[in-house]
Amino acid sequence: MLLWYYTCIFLFRFKLEYREIPTLRTVMLFILCASMLICCQGVVVPITLPATVTPSVAVIVTVPPTPRPTHTPRSTYTPTPTITVPPLAPTATLMPLTPGQREQLFDQVWTVVRDNYVYDNYNGLDWDAIHAMFAPRVSAATTPEDFYQVLRDMIIKLNDDHSWFESPQDVVAAQGRFDGHLEYGGIGAMMRVVDEGWLVTQLAREGPAEKAGLQRRDIVLAVDGVAVPQLIAGRGAGALHAVRGPPGSRIKLTVRSAEGTTRQIEVTRRAIPASSFQQVEVERLPTSQIGVLRISTFNIDRLDQHVQFNLEQLVADEPLAGLIIDVRGNNGGRLDYMLKTLALFVDGGIIGSQRGRFFRADLVVPTGMTLSVLAEVPLVVLIDPETISAAEIFTAGLQVLGRAQVVGMPSAGNTENLRAHEFFDGSRLWLAELAYHLPDGTIIEGQGIIPDLIVDGEWWRFAPADDPQIQAAVAELQSVLVW
């Protein structure tokens, strides 16, 4: 009986794979082999057919391949690198989604906001009406870029200056900036908008802008003869891309220094790695024992280690009598990095809490990390209206724990905490879900950190030696120092 069963199975599988009936000789040979196996072993044994078909619900017949030329993906053109113009790394591209996938992603993003946004009134929005408003735009989008812009526009409707949506391309770029691996073709300068143009806030080390003579606190008035306010009026936030371009191309800038003199600068663009920008800097003020620590962001990996290394270098030859921590223009970052950095100056403590619709947690400073060389050194923190988010909470922590005096202008009042939500296509939503509260329960959202000593004025319009807020911070430290 077993022999008959296996013979039938063999005939069926042979026809399924080879599309023909086996010869009588083949069948007899199979029967002889099967009989010997059954008689000798006395058990049912699995039979491996000479076919390569893998049993499955749907059997796919594979035709034995015939050697033929195969398609080789065309390689991406890479410019021949030279000493002066290295090539840029490839930029991630957006993959198209099917209409069904677009609707799925749209619904997922909309639902995350509905269920998790920090305010259950959605800043006065009817969130169901928002869905009805944007659903037709999702269907009408003709390109991946258009579709992802619809999702960005929907999140912008929250009008909270915190939440934002990132396409998969944006996510890759953000990760590159975080890791320090991102490159772009430009001049190596970070700038922000002021009334007259762009204020230079940072320069890439040994970058083309620095080599051409551009300095911090310079204001770029025009690009290739076109006034910056005119560029902004025509291109909005994208106007800064006028400074970027292919490595090797040139650009002419009209620049005004903090001292008020105007000059022309010609810069040759090149590939700029994000790691070229030094986010932590220290210096010792001339003829004094007062140091300055500048932290530009709380969004770089191992920030506390960078701060510790720089401060230890600063005091290696001579101790400090006072330290100014400058977080003016700091755009915030991650709370965990901020808390570890704070722990270099205070040994533990609760600096407030973060609260949402369904969550509350205290913000606790780690212990055992304080720098002994700064244990008795008085601190002053400098802030301004561009001190944002984690930088504000950092300042509040030092202030409420009594570790530092705060000098400058009230901060941005932008302290809602974000959580990241990642989606199946590689996109990401950063959503405001938690609000920062001081230890006494006060919310500083919308009003900011109030300095102990308010020093009005746009500090960046002054040369560093004449900066009125640094001068006030020095005077504050001198009032408590014993010389």
C-alpha positions in Angstrom: 0.0 0.0 0.0 2.8 2.4 0.9 4.5 1.6 -2.4 1.4 2.5 -4.4 1.0 5.7 -2.4 4.5 6.9 -3.1 4.3 5.9 -6.7 1.2 8.1 -7.2 2.9 11.0 -5.4 6.0 10.6 -7.7 3.9 10.7 -10.9 2.0 13.8 -9.7 5.1 15.8 -8.7 7.1 14.7 -11.8 4.3 16.0 -14.1 3.9 19.2 -12.1 7.5 20.2 -12.5 8.5 18.8 -15.9 5.1 19.1 -17.7 5.3 15.5 -19.1 4.6 11.9 -18.1 7.7 10.0 -16.9 8.9 7.1 -19.0 8.1 3.5 -18.0 11.8 2.9 -17.2 11.8 5.9 -14.9 8.7 4.7 -13.0 10.1 1.1 -12.6 13.4 2.5 -11.3 11.5 4.6 -8.7 9.4 1.6 -7.6 12.5 -0.6 -7.1 14.3 2.1 -5.0 11.2 2.8 -2.9 10.6 -0.9 -2.2 14.1 -1.4 -1.0 13.8 1.6 1.4 10.5 0.5 2.8 11.5 -3.1 3.3 14.9 -2.3 4.8 13.9 0.5 7.3 10.4 -0.5 8.1 9.4 3.2 8.4 7.9 5.9 6.2 10.7 8.1 4.9 10.5 11.4 3.2 11.4 11.3 -0.5 13.4 14.1 -1.9 12.7 14.6 -5.6 15.3 15.7 -8.0 13.3 18.9 -8.5 14.1 22.2 -6.9 10.5 23.2 -6.2 9.8 24.3 -2.7 6.3 23.0 -1.5 3.9 25.9 -0.9 0.3 26.7 -1.4 1.0 28.1 -4.8 3.6 26.1 -6.7 5.7 28.2 -9.1 7.4 26.4 -11.9 10.9 27.6 -12.5 12.3 27.1 -16.0 16.0 26.0 -15.9 17.9 29.2 -16.7 19.7 29.6 -20.0 22.9 31.6 -19.8 22.3 35.0 -21.2 23.4 38.6 -20.7 21.9 40.0 -17.5 21.0 43.6 -16.8 23.5 45.4 -14.7 22.2 48.5 -12.8 23.8 51.6 -14.3 26.2 53.0 -11.8 25.7 56.5 -10.4 28.0 59.0 -11.8 30.5 60.3 -9.3 32.7 63.3 -10.1 36.4 62.7 -10.1 37.5 64.1 -6.8 40.1 66.8 -6.8 42.0 68.5 -4.0 39.9 71.6 -4.0 36.4 70.3 -5.0 35.6 66.9 -3.4 32.3 65.4 -4.5 29.1 65.4 -2.4 27.7 62.2 -0.9 24.5 61.0 -2.7 21.2 62.5 -1.5 18.4 60.2 -0.5 15.4 60.2 -2.9 11.7 59.7 -2.2 10.1 56.5 -3.3 6.6 56.7 -4.6 3.7 55.3 -2.6 0.5 53.7 -4.0 -2.7 55.7 -3.5 -3.7 53.2 -0.9 -0.4 53.6 1.0 -0.8 57.4 0.8 -4.3 57.2 2.4 -3.0 54.8 5.0 -0.1 57.1 6.0 -2.3 60.2 6.0 -4.8 58.4 8.4 -2.0 57.2 10.6 -0.4 60.7 11.0 -3.8 62.3 11.6 -4.7 59.6 14.2 -1.4 60.0 16.1 -2.2 63.7 16.5 -5.8 63.1 17.6 -4.7 60.6 20.3 -1.5 62.2 21.6 -1.4 66.0 21.1 -0.6 67.8 24.3 -3.8 69.9 24.2 -7.1 68.1 23.7 -8.6 71.2 22.0 -5.8 71.1 19.4 -5.1 74.8 19.8 -8.7 75.6 18.9 -8.8 73.4 15.8 -11.6 71.0 14.8 -9.3 68.0 14.1 -12.1 66.1 12.3 -12.6 69.1 10.0 -8.8 69.1 9.4 -9.1 65.5 8.1 -11.9 66.5 5.7 -9.8 69.4 4.5 -6.6 67.5 3.7 -8.0 64.2 2.5 -8.7 65.6 -1.0 -5.2 67.1 -1.2 -3.8 63.7 -0.5 -5.7 62.2 -3.4 -4.7 65.1 -5.7 -1.0 65.0 -5.0 0.9 64.1 -8.2 4.4 63.6 -6.8 6.0 62.2 -3.6 7.2 65.7 -2.8 3.6 67.1 -3.2 2.2 64.3 -1.0 4.7 64.8 1.8 4.2 68.6 1.7 0.5 68.0 2.3 1.4 66.1 5.6 3.7 68.9 6.6 1.0 71.5 5.9 -1.5 69.5 8.1 0.9 69.6 11.1 1.7 73.3 10.5 -2.0 73.9 11.1 -1.4 73.1 14.8 0.4 76.4 15.0 2.5 75.5 18.0 6.1 76.2 16.7 7.1 72.8 17.9 5.5 69.9 16.0 6.7 69.0 12.5 6.6 66.2 9.9 9.6 64.8 8.1 9.6 62.9 4.9 11.9 59.9 4.6 14.4 62.2 2.8 14.2 64.7 5.7 14.8 61.9 8.2 18.0 60.8 6.5 19.2 64.3 6.4 18.4 64.9 10.0 20.2 61.7 11.0 23.2 62.8 9.0 23.3 66.1 10.8 23.0 64.4 14.2 25.8 61.9 13.3 27.9 64.6 11.8 28.0 62.8 8.4 25.8 65.1 6.4 27.4 67.0 3.6 26.1 69.8 1.4 27.6 72.2 -1.2 28.0 75.6 0.5 30.2 78.1 2.1 30.3 76.7 5.7 28.3 79.2 7.6 25.2 78.9 9.8 23.0 82.0 9.7 19.6 83.2 10.9 17.3 85.9 9.7 17.5 89.5 11.1 16.0 92.7 9.7 18.8 93.6 7.4 19.7 90.1 6.2 21.4 87.0 7.6 23.3 87.0 10.9 26.3 84.7 10.8 26.1 82.6 14.0 28.7 79.8 13.3 31.5 79.1 10.9 32.8 75.7 9.8 36.3 75.1 10.9 38.7 75.8 8.1 35.7 76.2 5.8 35.5 78.4 2.7 33.6 81.2 4.5 36.1 81.4 7.4 39.0 81.4 5.0 37.4 84.1 2.9 37.2 86.3 6.0 33.6 85.9 7.1 33.2 86.3 10.9 30.6 85.6 13.6 28.3 88.5 14.1 28.7 89.6 10.5 25.5 90.3 8.6 25.1 89.2 5.0 23.3 92.0 3.2 23.3 90.7 -0.3 24.1 87.6 -2.4 25.5 88.1 -5.9 24.1 91.7 -5.8 20.6 90.7 -4.7 19.6 92.0 -1.3 18.8 89.3 1.2 15.4 90.8 2.2 14.5 90.6 -1.5 15.6 87.0 -1.6 13.5 86.2 1.5 10.4 88.0 0.0 10.7 85.8 -3.1 11.6 82.5 -1.7 10.7 82.5 2.0 12.6 80.0 4.2 14.2 78.6 1.1 16.1 81.7 0.4 19.1 80.4 2.4 19.6 77.9 -0.4 20.8 80.8 -2.6 24.0 80.5 -0.6 24.4 76.8 -1.4 25.4 75.4 -4.8 27.8 72.9 -6.5 31.2 72.6 -5.0 33.7 74.7 -7.0 31.1 77.4 -7.9 31.7 80.9 -6.6 29.5 83.4 -4.8 29.8 87.1 -3.9 28.6 88.3 -0.6 28.0 91.9 0.7 28.8 91.8 4.4 28.6 94.3 7.3 30.6 93.7 10.4 29.5 94.2 14.0 31.7 97.4 14.0 29.6 98.7 11.1 32.0 98.5 8.1 30.8 97.0 4.8 32.9 94.8 2.6 32.7 92.4 -0.4 33.7 88.8 0.0 34.0 86.1 -2.7 33.7 82.5 -1.5 34.2 79.3 -3.4 31.7 76.7 -2.4 32.8 73.2 -1.4 31.4 70.1 0.3 30.7 70.9 3.9 30.4 68.1 6.5 28.1 68.9 9.3 30.8 67.8 11.7 32.8 70.9 10.6 30.7 73.1 13.0 32.0 73.2 16.5 28.9 73.1 18.8 30.8 73.4 22.0 33.5 76.1 22.4 35.4 77.6 25.4 37.6 80.6 25.9 39.2 82.5 28.7 38.4 86.2 28.7 41.5 88.4 28.3 43.3 89.3 31.5 40.8 87.5 33.7 40.1 84.2 35.4 36.6 84.1 33.9 35.9 81.5 31.2 33.1 81.3 28.6 31.4 78.1 27.6 29.2 78.3 24.4 26.8 75.5 23.7 25.0 76.0 20.4 22.7 73.0 20.6 21.6 70.1 22.9 21.1 67.8 19.9 24.6 66.3 19.4 25.6 62.8 20.6 27.7 62.6 23.8 27.2 66.4 24.4 28.2 66.1 28.0 31.5 64.5 27.1 32.2 67.3 24.6 31.5 69.9 27.3 33.5 68.0 29.9 36.5 67.7 27.6 36.5 71.3 26.6 36.2 72.6 30.2 39.0 70.3 31.4 41.2 71.7 28.7 40.2 75.3 29.7 41.3 74.8 33.3 44.3 72.6 32.6 46.9 75.4 33.1 45.0 77.7 35.5 41.8 77.3 37.5 38.7 79.5 36.8 37.3 82.0 39.2 34.0 82.2 37.3 32.2 80.7 34.3 29.8 82.2 31.8 27.6 79.6 30.1 26.4 81.2 26.8 23.2 79.5 25.4 22.0 82.5 23.4 20.8 81.3 20.1 20.7 77.7 21.3 17.9 75.9 19.5 17.3 73.2 22.0 17.6 69.4 21.5 17.2 66.2 23.5 16.3 66.3 27.1 18.5 63.3 28.0 21.5 65.0 26.6 20.6 68.3 28.4 20.2 66.5 31.8 23.5 64.8 31.5 25.2 68.2 30.7 23.4 69.8 33.6 24.8 67.1 35.8 28.3 68.4 35.2 27.3 71.5 37.2 24.8 70.2 39.8 24.8 66.9 41.6 21.2 65.6 41.2 17.9 67.3 42.0 14.5 67.7 40.4 14.2 70.7 38.0 10.5 70.4 37.2 8.3 68.0 35.3 6.9 67.2 31.9 3.1 66.6 31.7 0.8 65.5 28.9 -2.8 64.3 28.6 -1.9 60.9 29.8 1.6 61.2 31.3 3.6 62.9 33.9 7.3 62.5 34.9 9.8 64.5 36.9 12.9 65.8 35.3 15.7 64.4 37.5 19.4 65.4 37.1 21.8 62.5 37.3 24.2 62.2 40.3 27.9 61.6 40.5 28.9 63.5 37.3 29.8 66.9 38.6 33.2 68.4 37.6 35.3 68.8 40.7 37.3 71.6 39.1 34.1 73.7 38.9 32.5 72.7 42.2 33.0 76.1 43.8 33.1 78.2 40.7 30.1 80.7 40.4 28.1 80.5 37.2 26.2 82.9 35.0 24.0 81.8 32.2 23.4 84.1 29.2 20.0 83.8 27.4 18.1 85.7 24.7 14.8 85.3 22.7 16.6 82.7 20.5 17.2 80.4 23.5 14.7 77.7 22.9 13.3 74.4 24.3 15.9 72.3 26.0 18.2 75.3 26.4 15.4 77.0 28.4 14.9 74.0 30.6 18.7 73.8 31.1 18.7 77.4 32.2 15.6 76.9 34.4 17.3 74.0 36.1 20.4 76.0 37.1 18.2 78.9 38.2 15.7 76.9 40.4 18.5 74.9 42.0 20.3 78.1 42.9 23.5 77.1 41.0 23.6 80.1 38.5 22.4 83.6 37.9 20.7 84.3 34.6 21.5 87.4 32.5 20.2 88.7 29.2 16.7 88.8 27.7 13.7 86.5 28.3 13.9 83.2 26.4 11.6 82.0 23.7 9.0 80.3 25.9 9.0 77.3 23.6 9.3 74.4 26.0 6.8 71.8 25.0 8.5 68.4 24.7 8.3 66.4 21.5 8.0 62.7 20.9 8.9 61.0 17.6 6.5 58.7 15.8 8.0 56.7 12.9 5.9 55.3 10.0 6.2 52.4 7.6 7.6 54.5 4.7 10.5 55.9 6.8 8.8 59.2 7.5 8.6 60.7 11.0 6.3 63.0 13.0 7.7 65.0 15.9 4.6 65.9 18.0 4.3 68.1 21.0 2.9 65.8 23.7 4.3 67.2 27.0 4.5 70.6 28.5 7.4 71.6 30.9 6.4 72.8 34.4 8.7 74.4 36.9 8.9 72.6 40.3 6.1 74.9 41.7 3.8 73.9 38.7 4.3 77.1 36.7 4.2 76.7 32.9 6.7 78.8 31.1 5.4 78.1 27.6 4.7 81.4 25.9 6.6 83.5 28.4 10.0 82.0 28.7 12.7 82.1 31.4 12.9 85.6 33.0 16.6 86.6 33.7 17.7 87.6 37.2 19.3 90.6 35.5 17.7 91.8 32.3 20.1 93.4 29.8 18.2 94.7 26.8 19.6 95.0 23.3 20.7 92.9 20.3 24.0 91.6 21.6 25.2 90.4 18.1 25.3 94.0 16.9 28.4 94.5 19.1 31.9 93.3 18.8 32.6 90.5 21.2 34.7 92.8 23.5 31.8 95.3 23.7 29.0 92.7 24.1 26.9 94.4 26.9 25.5 91.1 28.1 28.9 89.5 28.5 30.0 92.7 30.3 27.0 92.4 32.7 27.8 88.7 33.3 31.4 89.6 34.2 30.2 92.3 36.6 27.8 89.8 38.2 30.6 87.3 38.7 33.0 89.9 40.1 30.4 91.0 42.6 30.6 87.5 44.3 34.2 86.7 43.7 36.9 87.1 46.3 40.0 88.3 44.4 
